[in-house]
Amino acid sequence: MDRQTTVASRVTYTGIGLHSGRDVTIAMNPAPAGSGIVFARTDLAGTPRVAAKAINVTNTMRATTLEAGEAKVFTVEHLLAAFAAMGIDNCLVEISSVEPPVADGSSLLFLKLLETAGTQVQAELRRPPIIIKQAITVRYPEKFITILPYEGFRITFTSINPHPLLGVQFGDYEITPEVFARELAPARTIGFMHEVEALKAQGLALGGSLDNVVVYDDENCLTPLRFSDELVRHKILDVIGDLALVGRIVGHVIAVKSSHALNTALAKEIVKASM
């Protein structure tokens, strides 16, 4: 019998938000069966909460934003990817600011925190996964994301970038906890020097640095890479985190130049198709 899970113990971490630039502490706590992943803003009166569900996505500029009433959190995708990969169904994430800590720009920290917290199997059974029975596609000009019937969870992604050191990168992974931990969780966010001023003018990337972003100038990579194709691996990590807003999925995702906007649009279409 496949039963629900939560973290076995409370675990905390303090760092800085990638886009907000604010200091933030998160605490991942055991949560009741059936509650799902929920963010609670401890810095706001009444500690308002927002559930990690596709219906609560309100913005996808450079990150995925969740919002319900007074509760708002963004750049949640790296943390949600770790929850999904570790098979954690229920967790109360207390957060003292609008954005989780960026750590090194990957999911690796969150994976380690969840490993430290441990997993508690709960008495209640899991809901069956969403089994994709026919293709669901979201298209934007020159980019798309689709999900097809498949026995398992697989992501195939093609990244196309004009930078001379990036170009076309291709990744194809059967998503398992082991594959995620080894091949995808360490892949970090990518940024470009020519975008910095424009992003900061929009209130974004205020906490970005060479310590938490793989940075490129016009000709060079300024950060030592963990993988030669780190960009496409991180793109796949983002897909995992964004589709975690749906729950467990059985299907094959194929994407070309996808973004948080397309990923979360697909998540919403999957929810509609499963109703």
C-alpha positions in Angstrom: 0.0 0.0 0.0 1.3 3.4 -1.0 1.0 5.7 2.0 1.5 9.5 2.4 4.7 10.9 3.9 5.8 14.0 5.8 9.2 15.1 7.2 10.0 13.2 10.4 11.4 16.2 12.3 11.6 20.0 12.0 14.6 21.4 10.1 15.6 25.0 9.6 18.0 27.1 7.5 18.8 30.8 7.2 20.1 32.5 4.0 19.3 35.2 1.5 16.6 35.4 -1.2 17.8 35.4 -4.8 15.5 38.1 -6.1 14.4 39.9 -2.9 17.9 40.1 -1.5 16.3 39.7 2.0 17.5 37.6 4.8 15.1 34.7 5.4 14.7 31.7 7.6 12.7 28.7 6.6 11.6 25.8 8.8 10.2 22.6 7.3 7.8 20.9 9.7 5.8 17.7 9.9 2.3 18.2 8.6 -1.0 16.2 8.8 -1.9 13.8 6.0 -3.8 15.4 3.2 -2.5 18.9 3.9 0.0 19.0 1.0 2.9 21.4 0.9 1.9 24.7 2.5 3.9 27.9 3.0 3.2 30.0 6.1 4.5 33.6 6.2 5.7 34.0 9.8 6.7 37.6 9.2 3.1 38.6 8.5 0.2 39.2 11.0 -1.8 36.0 11.4 0.8 33.9 9.6 -1.2 33.6 6.4 -0.7 30.5 4.4 -0.6 29.5 0.7 -0.8 26.0 -0.6 1.7 24.8 -3.3 -1.0 24.3 -6.0 -1.1 25.3 -9.6 -4.3 27.4 -9.0 -2.3 29.7 -6.7 0.3 30.7 -9.3 0.0 34.4 -9.9 3.3 35.4 -11.6 6.1 33.6 -13.5 8.6 36.4 -14.2 12.1 34.7 -13.6 10.5 32.5 -10.9 7.2 30.9 -9.8 5.0 33.0 -7.5 2.3 31.5 -5.3 -0.3 33.8 -3.7 -3.5 33.4 -1.6 -4.9 36.4 0.2 -2.0 38.1 2.2 0.3 35.1 1.7 2.7 35.4 -1.1 5.9 33.5 -1.8 8.1 33.3 -4.9 11.1 31.3 -6.3 9.6 28.2 -4.8 10.5 25.9 -7.6 13.8 24.6 -6.3 12.3 23.6 -3.0 9.3 22.1 -4.6 11.5 20.0 -6.9 13.2 18.6 -3.8 9.9 17.7 -2.1 8.7 16.0 -5.3 12.0 14.0 -5.8 12.0 12.9 -2.2 8.4 11.9 -2.3 7.3 14.2 0.5 3.5 14.7 0.3 2.9 16.9 3.3 5.0 19.7 4.9 4.4 23.0 6.6 7.1 25.4 5.4 7.4 28.4 7.7 9.1 31.2 5.9 10.1 34.6 7.4 10.1 36.6 4.1 8.6 36.5 0.6 11.2 34.1 -0.9 13.1 31.0 0.3 16.9 31.2 0.6 18.7 30.7 -2.7 21.6 28.9 -1.1 23.9 28.0 -4.0 21.2 28.4 -6.7 20.3 24.8 -6.9 18.1 22.2 -5.1 21.0 20.6 -3.4 20.6 22.4 0.0 16.9 21.5 0.2 17.6 17.9 -0.7 20.2 17.8 2.2 17.8 19.5 4.6 15.1 16.9 3.8 17.5 14.1 4.2 18.5 15.5 7.6 14.8 15.8 8.6 14.0 12.2 7.5 10.8 10.9 6.2 7.8 9.8 8.2 5.3 7.4 6.6 1.7 8.3 7.6 -1.3 6.0 8.0 -3.4 7.6 5.2 -3.1 6.3 1.7 -1.8 8.5 -1.1 -4.1 9.7 -3.8 -3.4 7.9 -7.1 -1.0 9.8 -9.4 -2.3 11.7 -12.4 -1.9 9.4 -15.3 -1.6 11.2 -18.6 -3.8 9.6 -21.1 -3.5 11.9 -24.1 -1.1 14.7 -25.1 -1.4 18.1 -23.4 0.5 20.9 -25.0 1.2 24.6 -24.3 2.8 26.6 -27.1 4.3 30.1 -27.2 6.2 31.6 -30.2 9.3 29.5 -30.8 8.9 27.4 -27.7 6.6 24.7 -26.3 6.0 22.1 -23.6 4.0 19.0 -23.9 3.3 15.9 -21.8 2.5 12.5 -23.4 1.3 9.1 -22.0 4.3 7.2 -20.6 4.9 4.5 -17.9 6.9 6.6 -15.5 8.0 10.2 -15.2 10.5 11.4 -17.8 11.6 14.8 -18.9 13.2 15.6 -22.3 14.3 19.2 -22.6 16.1 21.2 -25.4 17.6 24.5 -24.4 18.6 27.0 -27.1 20.6 30.0 -26.1 22.5 32.5 -28.3 25.5 32.7 -26.0 28.6 31.2 -27.7 29.3 29.0 -24.7 25.8 27.7 -24.4 24.1 27.1 -27.8 21.9 24.0 -27.9 21.8 21.8 -24.9 19.8 18.6 -24.6 18.8 16.6 -21.6 16.7 13.5 -21.2 16.1 11.9 -17.8 13.9 9.3 -16.2 13.1 11.1 -12.9 13.9 9.0 -9.9 15.2 10.1 -6.5 18.6 8.8 -7.3 18.8 10.5 -10.7 17.5 13.8 -9.2 20.1 13.8 -6.4 23.0 12.9 -8.7 22.2 14.6 -12.0 19.8 17.4 -11.4 19.7 18.8 -7.9 23.2 20.3 -8.1 22.5 22.3 -11.3 22.3 26.0 -10.5 20.5 29.0 -11.8 22.1 30.7 -14.9 22.4 34.5 -15.2 24.0 37.0 -17.6 26.0 40.2 -16.8 24.1 42.2 -19.5 20.8 41.5 -17.7 21.9 42.6 -14.2 20.9 46.3 -14.3 17.6 45.7 -16.0 16.7 42.9 -13.5 17.6 45.0 -10.5 15.5 47.9 -11.9 12.6 45.5 -11.8 13.4 44.5 -8.2 14.8 41.2 -9.3 18.2 39.4 -8.7 18.9 41.7 -5.7 20.5 38.8 -3.8 22.3 37.3 -6.8 26.1 36.7 -6.8 28.8 34.5 -8.1 28.1 32.3 -5.1 24.5 31.5 -6.0 24.3 32.0 -9.8 26.3 30.6 -12.8 27.2 33.9 -14.4 28.2 34.6 -18.0 29.5 37.8 -19.5 29.5 38.3 -23.3 32.2 35.7 -24.0 33.1 33.8 -20.8 31.6 31.8 -17.9 32.6 33.5 -14.7 31.6 30.6 -12.4 33.2 27.1 -12.5 30.6 24.7 -13.9 29.4 21.6 -12.1 28.3 20.1 -15.4 29.1 21.1 -19.0 25.3 21.2 -19.7 24.4 22.8 -16.3 21.8 25.1 -18.0 19.6 22.4 -19.4 19.8 20.4 -16.2 18.6 23.4 -14.2 15.8 23.9 -16.7 14.7 20.3 -16.1 14.9 20.9 -12.3 12.6 23.9 -12.8 10.1 21.7 -14.7 10.1 19.2 -11.8 9.4 22.0 -9.3 6.7 23.7 -11.3 4.9 20.4 -12.1 5.0 19.5 -8.5 2.2 22.0 -8.1 0.0 19.3 -9.7 1.1 16.4 -7.5 2.5 13.1 -8.7 2.4 12.6 -12.5 2.8 9.6 -14.8 3.9 10.9 -18.2 6.7 12.1 -20.5 7.4 15.8 -20.6 9.0 17.1 -23.8 10.0 20.8 -23.8 11.8 23.2 -26.1 12.9 26.5 -24.6 10.3 26.2 -21.9 10.0 28.7 -19.0 8.2 29.0 -15.7 5.3 30.6 -17.6 4.9 27.5 -19.9 5.7 25.0 -17.1 2.9 26.4 -14.8 0.5 26.8 -17.8 1.0 23.1 -18.5 0.4 22.3 -14.8 -2.9 24.1 -14.9 -3.9 22.3 -18.1 -3.0 18.9 -16.5 -5.3 19.8 -13.5 -8.1 20.7 -15.9 -7.7 17.5 -17.9 -7.8 15.4 -14.7 -11.0 16.8 -13.4 
